[in-house]
Amino acid sequence: MAILKYVLRRLLNLIPVLIIISMLLFGLSKLMPGDPVLMMMPQKGFKTAKAKQEMYETIQKKYGFDKSIPEQYVNWVVRTVKGDLGESTKYRRPVTQLLGEPLVNTLILNIGVTILSFLISLRIGIKSAVGRGSFYDKFWQVVSLVGISLPTFFFALILIYFFSFQLGWLPPGQMPRNIHDIGEWTLHLILPTLTLLFGSLASTSRYVRNSMLDALGQDYIRTARAKGLSERKVIYSHAFRNALIPVVTIVAWSITGLLGGAAITETVFSYNGIGRFLIASVVARDYNVVMALNMMYAVLSVLGNLLMDIGYSLVDPRVRLE
């Protein structure tokens, strides 16, 4: 019951935060260079300049660009509250109809990466901390440093070069032709999954290692060992639980990032995910799509903070939800 009250109170507090964020995002979207009306108009075929101007005004009025920015913002808020995200100026279709496929594709890619990254990082981080200074620890320290330093797009291109062009084992990118073929899906997901997994492992495993090292150096660990407890019980029942706070932070952000997409990776592999879709919408000055996606990211971010606070209270009895 205490958690439920806390969650409801936090959700109510998020309303003014989201309103301020929406104002900032809407204002910034209007500062993007270029005229979306001109991008929707055909470049040729006008007999007179008057005909071109009339079409310009018609499109401008249809999408509400003839109104002031405050009026446009109020109209956008009213539509959004009703569940209407507007119409895409690029695809001439409702935004709600366009987001489904990229969101599903991003989930398919990111769920596997999140689960694998969490499980493998725990194993690497704990073993590295317990065997501090060993070959295993030094090896993964080097690997994690490379993973953090290496640009994502460069690592993706390396994978494409070796596994697609040199060995010919895997497709270099794009979506599978038969979306119902699990085998084809798997082949197309291997390289982008490896790209995202490498960077995620590099950072998460270091968090786990450092957190475990800090926990293993505490007095209560020496007390537990002095009592004659097995090393496994000391590590997993005492040290690991107290080292979970930073890990909860990473996991919470990973969960909220499931729908965030990976714009660079999706672009390199021509993967039809939500990150690539956002880049295409920004280039096309598709304001309604840009606002819908940015607000989705904002909501995910604030919910991520809420999940972290709840997670802290669950793994650490010293943390209380107030």
Buried (B, 14 or more C-beta within 10 A) or exposed (E): EEEEEBBEEBEEEBEEEEEEBBEEBBEEBEEEEEEBBEEBBEEEEBEEEEEBEEBBEEBBEEBBBBBEEEEBBEEBBEBBEEEBBBBBBBBEEBBBEBBEBBBBBBBBBBEBBBEBBBEBBBEBBBBBBBEEEEEBBEEBBEBBEEBEEBEBEEBBBEBBEEBBEEEEEBBBBEBBEEEEEEEBBEBBBBBBBBBBBBBBBBBBBBBBBBBBBBBBEBEEBEEBBEEEBEEEEBBEEBBBEBBBBBBBBBBBBBBBBBBBBBBBBBBBBBBBBBBBBBBBBBEBBBBBBBBBBBBBBBBBBBBBBBBBBBBBBEBBEEBEBE
